[in-house]
Amino acid sequence: MTISPCRSHTFVDYKYLNQLLLEIQENCRRHNYSKIVSIPLEIGLVDPLLVFDQFNQKNTINFYFENKSNGEAIAAIDTLDKIEISGKDRFTKSEEFIKNCLKNIIPISHENQTFSLPRFFCTFSFFDQHKKVDCPFPSATVFLPCWQIALKNNCCTLVMNTIINSRINITKILDNLQRHLEIIRSLHTHSLNIDKFPLNLYKKITNNGEKFKTSVSSVLEIIHANQLRKIVLADILDVSANHDFNLLQSLNNLRQIHPNCNVFSTSNGQGQNFIGASPERLISIHKRQLITDALAGSAPRGKTPTEDATNANNLVNSTKEKHEHKLVLDFITQHLSQLGLFPQVLAPRLRQLSNIQHLWTPISAVVPNNIHPLQIVAKLHPTPAVAGAARDIACAEIRRYESFERGLYAAPLGWVDGEGNCEFIVGIRSALIDGNYARLYAGAGIVAGSDPQKEFAEVQLKLQALLKALV
């Protein structure tokens, strides 16, 4: 991947940028090919969610990702190139698509090279094939966006990806860039006005709690027969509102209520959005350093400091919760080792969120150059934290007991760049939004010693926290 230099890291020199693009166009004309040029630009501090809302259209695919506590956010808007895949080889085909695209990209150099690289945004469904034909999201979608805006270390970078060939009008490309910059600059002094959002009254379509508890009782029999050690059963809550759900409002609510979670949204270009606030990182790789999470074993937060401390103490000393956590931890370390990595298990700790707390063990490893991030994603998904153990048997039982399609629920969502950096989260604590209709998802891990009523209460706790953000 050849990198073209640019004199000015702010790219205010349109004359020079015009000259550079004309030279690339001349090479395209001479060799009769097209190239993708990736242009980064520092744009001053702005809220990426505001930019996302400004440029987002119902008929375009997009992606939004934010971790408020880390001060990081990224928005990807519209597609320059994409692939949609189903089947067992979806991760391999996605990796091939990304590698082939990278051969065709000319990134304009930037002093903050890693931060300004073009990224490929990826969504994978829980299962590699859908049972139903009308699923809103494909089994795998990977796209290179037209526009990418990222916030990190109190610095914002805009990346414009554009096709250059012998027929393209360079002046129009630069005019389009300038128009977008002017709109973004107008947002620098803006902040979200919470008062402008109307209260969205809703009627809740009651989920079948008895069915979920019956399913838990049934799978406990399978666990007691030693056919399974764990299974994660999910439940849904369908909600219809008086008017369309406001995506900006919902995402802003999620990041305010769950600042320590990964807030996300992705659209299918047909007006449907999958959003959520996930506490679970699948993998994060930066400069070949991988971090992943074993996150399993839960307890509610207390209403008082004393109750909260008691709940936490009961959680860390619970044989049942520690067993559930160890299944996930062992699975991740074993599967990373099978790829030739040497996982290092960090000190266990509590992950305390606004309404729930989890047993949490971070795991680190160094990733060799010959291992692509999607190979690791393919190896880990689904972990016992969202499927069960043994994995294949658990997935078959999930299909049997869950009457709904999981879709992107509990599945890998994230981005990867050309240097092996990536961020993938697990799409839990999530909802599918379609106009004034929303389907909320949450699950609970069932192991020996689980109580159907307590597992149902845990799922309801997660669903209610998500519902609060939507309305």
Secondary structure, 3 states (H helix, E strand, C coil): CCCECCCCCCCCCHHHHHHHHHHHHHHHHHHCCCEEEEEEEECCCCCHHHHHHHHCCCCCCEEEEEEHHHCEEEEEEEEEEEEEECCCCHHHHHHHHHHHHHHCEEEECCCCHHHHCCEEEEEECCCCCCCCCCCCCCCEEEEEEEEEEEEECCEEEEEEEEEECCCCCHHHHHHHHHHHHHHHHHCCCCCCCHHHCCCCCEEEECCCHHHHHHHHHHHHHHHHCCCCCEEEEEEEEEEEECCCCCHHHHHHHHHHHCCCCEEEEEECCCCEEEEEEECCEEEEEECCEEEEEEEEEEEECCCCHHHHHHHHHHHHCCHHHHHHHHHHHHHHHHHHHHCCCCCEECCCEEEECCCEEEEEEEEEEECCCCCCHHHHHHHHCCCCCCCEECHHHHHHHHHHHCCCCCCCCCCEEEEEECCCCEEEEECCCEEEEECCEEEEEEEEEEECCCCHHHHHHHHHHHHHHHHHHHC
